[in-house]
């Protein structure tokens, strides 16, 4: 079984930008997304992701937490284009920046479109309690807050968040 162990954080500032190794533009959409999840019709999200000349189908368990079942399958980019254009409810676009800190990769997603202004750092770990560096730009953890999950950003994009939703991470435990 494929297991992803990932922690997600807001950022304190833009000082991470000086450490970017490379960046890629990503487009993704969901074949089974937030609407089906919210209605309880599915136990997983199914997304199509296109980054440059590579594309994947991704199936991820629909539960909160840092440890979730996840499966990735490479598909032809032309198939991904067709799926994104015809079968997905909405499209999420972002720049993914790769930043290495003490040998650990942080993937920093800078969202575009209706999610512009939202920037989130993710770090994948070998186990849930694995230690990892805490650079000064790493802010509040939001790993267990569903509104920060990509699947939810199509149905309820950052541009439509209330000020209370934007500020809530400061008062919630993660």
Residue frames as qw, qx, qy, qz and C-alpha x, y, z in Angstrom:
[[0.000, 0.889, 0.458, 0.000, 0.00, 0.00, 0.00],
 [0.381, 0.447, -0.032, 0.809, 1.29, 3.49, -0.85],
 [0.394, -0.776, -0.403, 0.283, 1.42, 5.77, 2.17],
 [0.289, 0.637, -0.047, 0.713, 2.15, 9.48, 2.04],
 [0.503, -0.635, -0.374, 0.450, 3.37, 11.11, 5.23],
 [0.298, 0.498, 0.169, 0.797, 3.20, 14.84, 4.65],
 [0.242, -0.656, -0.432, 0.570, 3.12, 17.90, 6.87],
 [0.247, 0.676, 0.380, 0.581, 1.83, 21.22, 5.59],
 [0.373, -0.517, -0.288, 0.715, 2.72, 24.73, 6.81],
 [0.205, 0.961, 0.171, 0.075, 1.94, 28.35, 6.16],
 [0.665, 0.231, -0.104, 0.703, 4.96, 30.61, 5.62],
 [0.339, -0.708, -0.275, 0.556, 6.12, 33.51, 7.79],
 [0.083, 0.808, -0.199, -0.549, 7.76, 35.45, 4.95],
 [0.788, 0.606, -0.057, -0.090, 9.31, 35.17, 1.47],
 [0.190, -0.767, 0.604, 0.106, 12.91, 34.53, 2.58],
 [0.785, 0.001, 0.617, 0.055, 12.60, 30.94, 1.25],
 [0.654, 0.745, 0.079, -0.106, 12.69, 32.32, -2.31],
 [0.078, 0.826, -0.553, -0.072, 16.47, 32.77, -2.15],
 [0.421, -0.338, 0.841, -0.031, 16.82, 28.99, -1.64],
 [0.825, 0.385, 0.214, -0.355, 14.65, 27.77, -4.56],
 [0.485, -0.268, 0.732, 0.396, 16.46, 25.05, -6.52],
 [0.042, -0.083, -0.687, -0.721, 13.87, 24.87, -9.30],
 [0.436, 0.295, 0.417, -0.741, 10.21, 25.55, -9.94],
 [0.029, 0.151, 0.861, 0.484, 7.50, 24.01, -12.09],
 [0.485, 0.004, -0.008, -0.875, 4.02, 25.01, -13.11],
 [0.063, 0.137, 0.985, -0.079, 1.36, 22.48, -12.13],
 [0.547, -0.077, -0.177, -0.814, -2.24, 22.17, -13.29],
 [0.059, -0.061, -0.986, 0.144, -4.54, 19.73, -11.57],
 [0.585, -0.158, -0.128, -0.786, -8.18, 18.83, -11.44],
 [0.343, -0.116, 0.856, -0.370, -10.28, 16.24, -9.67],
 [0.402, -0.089, -0.775, -0.480, -12.24, 13.42, -11.26],
 [0.580, -0.585, -0.567, -0.010, -13.59, 12.61, -7.78],
 [0.260, 0.396, -0.264, 0.840, -13.34, 15.70, -5.64],
 [0.039, -0.073, 0.532, -0.842, -14.68, 17.80, -2.81],
 [0.611, -0.092, -0.104, -0.779, -18.38, 17.54, -3.69],
 [0.811, -0.045, -0.561, -0.159, -18.37, 13.73, -3.59],
 [0.424, 0.094, -0.686, 0.583, -16.22, 13.77, -0.44],
 [0.219, -0.135, 0.342, -0.904, -18.51, 16.22, 1.37],
 [0.738, -0.072, -0.177, -0.647, -21.58, 14.16, 0.46],
 [0.590, -0.329, 0.706, -0.213, -19.94, 10.98, 1.75],
 [0.868, 0.411, 0.003, -0.280, -20.11, 9.30, -1.67],
 [0.769, 0.466, -0.370, 0.235, -16.43, 8.32, -1.78],
 [0.759, -0.610, 0.028, 0.228, -13.51, 7.45, 0.46],
 [0.610, -0.218, 0.294, 0.703, -10.86, 8.94, -1.81],
 [0.298, 0.820, -0.073, -0.483, -10.09, 11.83, -4.10],
 [0.752, 0.190, 0.470, 0.422, -8.92, 11.11, -7.64],
 [0.091, 0.884, -0.073, -0.453, -6.96, 13.82, -9.38],
 [0.761, 0.489, 0.161, 0.394, -5.21, 14.45, -12.66],
 [0.316, -0.836, 0.147, 0.424, -1.95, 16.38, -12.44],
 [0.718, 0.580, 0.108, 0.370, 0.09, 17.85, -15.28],
 [0.361, -0.837, 0.212, 0.352, 3.58, 19.31, -14.71],
 [0.021, -0.595, 0.628, 0.500, 5.60, 20.09, -17.82],
 [0.584, 0.272, -0.625, -0.440, 5.74, 16.97, -19.98],
 [0.197, -0.007, -0.951, 0.237, 4.76, 14.60, -17.15],
 [0.575, -0.281, -0.090, -0.763, 1.29, 13.67, -15.93],
 [0.105, 0.035, -0.946, 0.305, -0.26, 11.43, -13.28],
 [0.620, -0.504, -0.391, -0.456, -3.47, 10.08, -11.90],
 [0.112, 0.261, -0.710, 0.645, -3.39, 10.29, -8.13],
 [0.640, -0.495, -0.499, -0.311, -5.70, 8.53, -5.69],
 [0.151, 0.302, -0.591, 0.733, -5.58, 9.72, -2.08],
 [0.310, -0.456, -0.806, 0.213, -7.50, 8.64, 0.99],
 [0.168, -0.654, -0.194, -0.711, -10.12, 11.15, 2.07],
 [0.651, -0.646, -0.362, 0.167, -9.19, 11.65, 5.68],
 [0.052, -0.944, 0.223, -0.238, -7.47, 14.33, 7.67],
 [0.798, -0.526, 0.238, 0.175, -3.99, 13.84, 9.01],
 [0.007, -0.778, 0.553, 0.298, -0.34, 13.65, 8.10],
 [0.207, -0.221, 0.934, 0.189, -0.46, 9.97, 7.09],
 [0.705, 0.386, 0.218, -0.554, -2.76, 8.89, 4.24],
 [0.697, 0.148, 0.648, 0.269, -2.93, 6.17, 1.61],
 [0.310, 0.782, -0.163, -0.515, -1.82, 7.53, -1.76],
 [0.728, 0.119, 0.588, 0.331, -1.21, 6.02, -5.20],
 [0.193, 0.735, -0.247, -0.600, 0.32, 7.71, -8.27],
 [0.734, 0.248, 0.588, 0.234, 0.12, 6.39, -11.84],
 [0.103, -0.410, 0.395, 0.816, 1.92, 8.01, -14.77],
 [0.566, 0.610, 0.551, -0.063, -0.30, 8.79, -17.76],
 [0.480, 0.323, 0.348, 0.738, 0.40, 10.40, -21.15],
 [0.076, -0.310, -0.172, 0.932, 0.33, 14.21, -20.97],
 [0.265, -0.103, -0.507, -0.814, -2.18, 14.34, -23.84],
 [0.439, -0.443, -0.777, -0.081, -4.54, 12.18, -21.77],
 [0.297, -0.438, -0.480, 0.700, -4.09, 14.53, -18.81],
 [0.063, 0.103, -0.175, -0.977, -4.91, 17.53, -21.02],
 [0.392, -0.263, -0.665, -0.579, -8.08, 15.83, -22.22],
 [0.451, -0.462, -0.731, 0.221, -9.14, 14.78, -18.71],
 [0.208, -0.345, -0.298, 0.865, -8.51, 18.27, -17.30],
 [0.156, 0.050, -0.307, -0.937, -10.49, 19.87, -20.14],
 [0.509, -0.164, -0.582, -0.613, -13.47, 17.54, -20.15],
 [0.671, -0.327, -0.663, -0.055, -13.95, 15.56, -16.93],
 [0.420, -0.176, -0.527, 0.718, -12.75, 17.71, -14.05],
 [0.168, -0.888, -0.414, -0.111, -14.89, 20.17, -12.08],
 [0.167, -0.975, 0.147, 0.016, -12.56, 23.12, -12.06],
 [0.781, 0.366, -0.236, 0.449, -8.83, 23.48, -12.34],
 [0.519, -0.825, 0.070, 0.214, -6.21, 24.37, -9.75],
 [0.659, 0.602, -0.164, 0.420, -2.99, 26.03, -10.92],
 [0.544, -0.818, 0.137, 0.124, 0.14, 26.64, -8.91],
 [0.438, 0.683, -0.542, 0.218, 3.86, 27.07, -9.02],
 [0.902, -0.421, -0.037, 0.094, 5.71, 24.41, -7.08],
 [0.182, 0.826, -0.473, 0.246, 9.08, 25.59, -5.80],
 [0.922, -0.133, -0.307, 0.195, 11.65, 23.04, -4.58],
 [0.088, -0.829, 0.389, -0.392, 13.72, 24.16, -1.58],
 [0.817, -0.043, -0.513, 0.260, 16.32, 21.93, 0.09],
 [0.303, -0.781, 0.321, -0.442, 17.06, 22.59, 3.77],
 [0.372, -0.503, 0.755, -0.198, 19.69, 20.40, 5.45],
 [0.018, 0.141, -0.959, -0.244, 19.06, 17.62, 2.92],
 [0.255, 0.458, 0.802, -0.286, 15.26, 17.75, 3.33],
 [0.062, 0.260, 0.543, 0.796, 13.04, 18.79, 0.41],
 [0.206, 0.520, 0.498, -0.663, 10.32, 21.36, 1.05],
 [0.181, 0.402, 0.662, 0.607, 7.81, 21.76, -1.76],
 [0.044, 0.435, 0.317, -0.842, 6.38, 25.24, -1.64],
 [0.218, 0.534, 0.734, 0.358, 3.13, 25.67, -3.52],
 [0.034, 0.334, 0.064, -0.940, 2.32, 29.20, -4.64],
 [0.358, 0.516, 0.778, -0.022, -1.27, 29.10, -5.84],
 [0.041, -0.025, 0.379, 0.924, -2.65, 31.03, -8.82],
 [0.269, -0.414, -0.658, -0.569, -6.08, 32.14, -10.04],
 [0.544, -0.651, -0.230, -0.477, -8.81, 32.07, -7.39],
 [0.834, -0.465, -0.188, 0.228, -6.24, 30.77, -4.88],
 [0.465, 0.555, -0.188, 0.664, -3.66, 33.53, -5.50],
 [0.270, -0.714, 0.284, -0.580, -2.17, 34.77, -2.26],
 [0.890, -0.377, 0.205, -0.157, -2.07, 31.33, -0.66],
 [0.462, 0.586, -0.652, 0.136, 1.43, 29.87, -0.25],
 [0.867, -0.398, 0.197, -0.227, 1.93, 26.57, 1.57],
 [0.178, 0.581, -0.794, 0.017, 5.05, 24.51, 2.28],
 [0.961, -0.125, -0.009, -0.247, 4.85, 20.72, 2.35],
 [0.024, 0.587, -0.807, 0.062, 7.44, 18.25, 3.56],
 [0.921, -0.023, -0.308, -0.239, 7.20, 14.49, 3.01],
 [0.299, -0.624, 0.662, -0.288, 8.66, 12.36, 5.76],
 [0.404, 0.178, -0.893, -0.083, 9.61, 8.69, 6.22],
 [0.356, -0.422, -0.812, 0.190, 7.42, 8.45, 9.35],
 [0.197, -0.848, -0.379, -0.315, 4.92, 10.72, 11.12],
 [0.531, -0.832, -0.016, 0.158, 7.26, 11.54, 14.01],
 [0.764, 0.195, 0.063, 0.612, 10.42, 11.99, 11.90],
 [0.260, -0.725, -0.049, 0.636, 12.45, 15.08, 12.75],
 [0.529, 0.593, 0.335, 0.507, 12.92, 17.72, 10.06],
 [0.335, -0.022, -0.112, 0.935, 14.53, 21.18, 9.89],
 [0.011, -0.840, -0.520, 0.158, 12.48, 24.22, 10.88],
 [0.402, 0.256, 0.131, 0.869, 13.77, 27.09, 8.76],
 [0.031, -0.300, -0.360, 0.883, 12.85, 30.58, 10.01],
 [0.328, 0.065, -0.347, -0.876, 10.36, 31.05, 7.13],
 [0.365, -0.251, -0.881, -0.169, 8.31, 28.01, 8.17],
 [0.341, -0.308, 0.191, -0.867, 5.15, 29.15, 9.92],
 [0.621, -0.094, 0.498, -0.599, 2.05, 27.61, 11.46],
 [0.072, -0.027, 0.974, 0.214, 1.28, 23.94, 10.74],
 [0.598, 0.189, 0.064, -0.776, -2.02, 23.37, 8.92],
 [0.112, 0.183, -0.952, -0.220, -1.71, 19.63, 8.20],
 [0.038, 0.335, 0.924, -0.180, -5.05, 18.77, 9.76],
 [0.270, 0.532, 0.245, -0.764, -7.06, 21.73, 8.44],
 [0.584, 0.390, 0.694, 0.160, -9.17, 20.50, 5.51],
 [0.334, 0.904, 0.157, -0.215, -9.53, 23.91, 3.84],
 [0.081, -0.772, 0.529, 0.342, -5.80, 23.81, 2.98],
 [0.618, 0.016, 0.757, 0.211, -6.10, 20.50, 1.11],
 [0.003, 0.201, -0.555, -0.808, -5.84, 20.95, -2.65],
 [0.031, -0.381, -0.887, -0.259, -9.07, 19.02, -3.23],
 [0.091, -0.747, -0.571, 0.327, -10.98, 21.67, -1.26],
 [0.174, -0.494, 0.113, 0.844, -9.32, 24.67, -2.91],
 [0.006, 0.176, 0.683, 0.709, -11.28, 24.13, -6.13],
 [0.242, -0.632, -0.718, -0.160, -14.69, 24.02, -4.43],
 [0.330, -0.915, -0.209, 0.096, -13.84, 26.75, -1.89],
 [0.647, 0.421, -0.099, 0.628, -10.89, 28.80, -3.23],
 [0.466, -0.272, -0.321, 0.778, -8.82, 31.15, -1.12],
 [0.000, 0.231, 0.200, 0.952, -10.36, 34.21, -2.83],
 [0.522, -0.492, -0.419, -0.557, -13.71, 33.27, -1.23],
 [0.556, -0.270, -0.645, 0.449, -12.39, 32.62, 2.26],
 [0.289, -0.916, -0.195, -0.198, -13.71, 34.93, 4.92],
 [0.107, 0.737, -0.484, 0.459, -11.23, 36.88, 6.98],
 [0.718, -0.451, 0.409, -0.339, -12.09, 34.55, 9.86],
 [0.984, 0.144, 0.087, 0.059, -11.10, 31.52, 7.75],
 [0.572, 0.654, -0.288, 0.404, -7.84, 33.19, 6.76],
 [0.124, -0.676, 0.484, -0.542, -7.05, 34.09, 10.37],
 [0.884, -0.341, -0.002, -0.320, -8.32, 30.85, 11.95],
 [0.846, 0.199, -0.404, 0.286, -5.04, 28.95, 11.66],
 [0.119, 0.543, -0.470, 0.685, -3.62, 31.26, 14.30],
 [0.518, -0.365, 0.409, -0.656, -6.14, 29.99, 16.85],
 [0.955, 0.009, -0.095, -0.282, -6.47, 26.33, 15.84],
 [0.525, -0.505, 0.677, 0.107, -4.28, 23.51, 16.92],
 [0.692, 0.510, -0.394, -0.326, -2.81, 21.46, 14.14]]
